Amino acid sequence: MQLRTIYLVGPMGAGKTTLGRMLAKELDLPFLDTDTEVEQRCGADIAWIFEREGEEGFRIREEAVLRDVRSLSPRVVATGGGIVTREACRSLIRSHGFVVFLQVGVATQIRRTARDKKRPLLQCADRSRVLAELHHVRDPLYRQVADHIVSTDVTPFRDIIRALVHRLQR
């Protein structure tokens, strides 16, 4: 099997970071989280970047990370939930690796992000409405870039990892 960079896309709370770390370990590949990389490069957290530069400023930084990933050895990359909103990012992801869309329902997202205070888009009174709106806009974009789709609502992550490794070895 020729290894390529594996991109995990999907909404907040889908499990991209958790699954990404597990998959990287299973495949013996480096792991990169685009949100963490943006924060390290900027020297500030995502909330601060959103506050100072807006979502557009954050998305520009995110795209720069993706451009740099192309020059790195194969790895597992957990992307931010909104990375697919920029055509340039969708193009970079599609052209450079194998893309797995981690699909999750809004009810599961609400449960998984209930205590999270770091997600700028969820700092509002009606998280359910925001997540439903984001789903409506982004779900078609995730599907557009996906080579493989897997639901993370109820399937244990270990089972998802086994299935992904099997899929990648074909």
C-alpha positions as CSV (number, residue, x, y, z in Angstrom):
1,M,0.0,0.0,0.0
2,Q,1.4,3.4,-1.0
3,L,0.8,5.8,1.9
4,R,-0.7,9.2,1.2
5,T,-1.7,11.9,3.6
6,I,-5.0,11.1,5.1
7,Y,-7.3,14.1,5.7
8,L,-10.1,13.9,8.2
9,V,-12.9,16.4,7.5
10,G,-16.2,16.9,9.3
11,P,-18.1,19.1,11.7
12,M,-17.1,20.0,15.3
13,G,-17.5,17.0,17.6
14,A,-17.2,14.4,14.8
15,G,-14.0,13.1,16.5
16,K,-11.4,14.2,13.9
17,T,-8.6,14.9,16.5
18,T,-9.3,11.8,18.6
19,L,-9.7,9.5,15.7
20,G,-6.8,11.1,13.9
21,R,-4.4,10.4,16.7
22,M,-5.6,6.8,16.9
23,L,-5.3,6.3,13.2
24,A,-1.9,7.9,13.0
25,K,-0.7,5.6,15.8
26,E,-2.2,2.5,14.0
27,L,-0.6,3.4,10.7
28,D,2.7,4.6,12.3
29,L,2.3,8.0,10.7
30,P,2.9,11.5,12.1
31,F,-0.3,13.4,13.2
32,L,-1.1,17.0,12.5
33,D,-4.1,19.0,13.7
34,T,-4.6,22.1,11.6
35,D,-6.2,24.0,14.4
36,T,-3.3,23.3,16.7
37,E,-0.8,24.2,14.0
38,V,-2.6,27.5,13.3
39,E,-2.4,28.3,17.1
40,Q,1.2,27.4,17.3
41,R,2.2,29.5,14.3
42,C,0.2,32.5,15.5
43,G,1.1,32.2,19.1
44,A,-2.6,32.6,20.1
45,D,-5.7,30.5,20.4
46,I,-8.4,30.3,17.8
47,A,-10.8,32.4,19.8
48,W,-8.3,35.3,19.9
49,I,-7.7,34.9,16.1
50,F,-11.4,35.0,15.4
51,E,-11.8,38.1,17.7
52,R,-8.9,40.0,16.1
53,E,-9.0,38.8,12.4
54,G,-12.5,37.3,12.1
55,E,-13.2,34.0,10.5
56,E,-11.7,35.0,7.2
57,G,-8.3,35.7,8.9
58,F,-8.4,32.3,10.5
59,R,-9.3,30.6,7.2
60,I,-6.4,32.3,5.5
61,R,-4.0,30.9,8.2
62,E,-5.7,27.4,7.8
63,E,-5.1,27.5,4.1
64,A,-1.4,28.3,4.6
65,V,-1.1,25.2,6.9
66,L,-2.6,23.0,4.1
67,R,-0.2,24.4,1.6
68,D,2.7,23.5,3.8
69,V,1.4,20.0,4.5
70,R,1.9,19.2,0.8
71,S,5.7,19.3,1.2
72,L,5.6,16.9,4.3
73,S,5.8,13.2,4.3
74,P,2.5,11.3,4.5
75,R,0.6,11.8,7.7
76,V,-2.9,11.9,9.3
77,V,-4.3,15.4,9.3
78,A,-7.3,16.4,11.4
79,T,-8.8,19.6,9.9
80,G,-10.9,22.3,11.4
81,G,-14.7,21.9,10.8
82,G,-14.9,24.9,8.5
83,I,-11.8,24.2,6.3
84,V,-14.1,23.1,3.5
85,T,-15.7,26.5,3.2
86,R,-12.8,27.8,1.1
87,E,-12.5,26.5,-2.4
88,A,-8.7,26.7,-2.3
89,C,-8.7,24.4,0.8
90,R,-11.1,21.9,-0.8
91,S,-8.8,21.8,-3.8
92,L,-5.7,21.3,-1.7
93,I,-7.3,18.5,0.3
94,R,-8.7,16.7,-2.8
95,S,-5.5,16.9,-4.8
96,H,-3.1,15.8,-2.1
97,G,-4.4,12.9,-0.2
98,F,-7.2,10.5,0.8
99,V,-10.1,12.3,2.4
100,V,-12.3,10.8,5.1
101,F,-15.5,12.6,6.0
102,L,-16.4,11.9,9.6
103,Q,-20.2,12.3,9.6
104,V,-22.0,13.0,12.9
105,G,-25.5,14.1,13.8
106,V,-26.3,17.4,15.4
107,A,-27.5,15.7,18.6
108,T,-24.2,14.0,19.0
109,Q,-22.3,17.2,18.3
110,I,-24.3,19.0,21.0
111,R,-23.5,16.3,23.5
112,R,-19.8,16.1,22.6
113,T,-19.3,19.9,22.6
114,A,-21.5,20.7,25.6
115,R,-18.6,21.8,27.9
116,D,-16.4,23.2,25.2
117,K,-15.7,26.9,25.7
118,K,-13.0,27.3,23.0
119,R,-15.1,27.1,19.8
120,P,-15.9,30.6,18.7
121,L,-18.9,29.7,16.6
122,L,-20.6,28.0,19.5
123,Q,-20.3,30.9,21.9
124,C,-24.0,31.7,21.6
125,A,-27.3,30.9,23.3
126,D,-28.7,28.5,20.7
127,R,-25.9,26.0,19.9
128,S,-28.4,23.6,18.3
129,R,-29.5,26.2,15.7
130,V,-25.9,27.1,14.9
131,L,-24.9,23.5,14.5
132,A,-27.9,22.8,12.3
133,E,-27.1,25.8,10.1
134,L,-23.4,24.8,9.8
135,H,-24.5,21.3,8.9
136,H,-26.8,22.6,6.1
137,V,-24.0,24.7,4.6
138,R,-21.0,22.4,5.1
139,D,-22.4,18.8,4.7
140,P,-22.4,19.1,0.8
141,L,-18.9,20.4,0.9
142,Y,-17.6,17.6,3.1
143,R,-19.3,15.1,0.6
144,Q,-17.7,16.9,-2.3
145,V,-14.1,16.3,-1.1
146,A,-14.7,12.9,0.5
147,D,-13.1,9.7,-0.8
148,H,-14.8,7.8,2.1
149,I,-17.6,8.6,4.5
150,V,-18.0,7.1,8.0
151,S,-20.5,7.9,10.7
152,T,-19.1,8.5,14.2
153,D,-22.4,8.8,16.0
154,V,-22.5,5.3,17.6
155,T,-19.7,3.2,16.2
156,P,-16.8,2.8,18.6
157,F,-13.7,4.6,17.4
158,R,-11.7,1.4,17.6
159,D,-14.1,-0.2,15.1
160,I,-13.9,2.8,12.8
161,I,-10.1,2.7,12.9
162,R,-10.1,-1.0,11.9
163,A,-12.5,-0.3,9.0
164,L,-10.4,2.6,7.8
165,V,-7.1,0.7,7.9
166,H,-8.8,-2.1,5.9
167,R,-10.2,0.5,3.4
168,L,-6.8,2.1,3.1
169,Q,-5.0,-1.2,2.4
170,R,-7.2,-2.0,-0.6
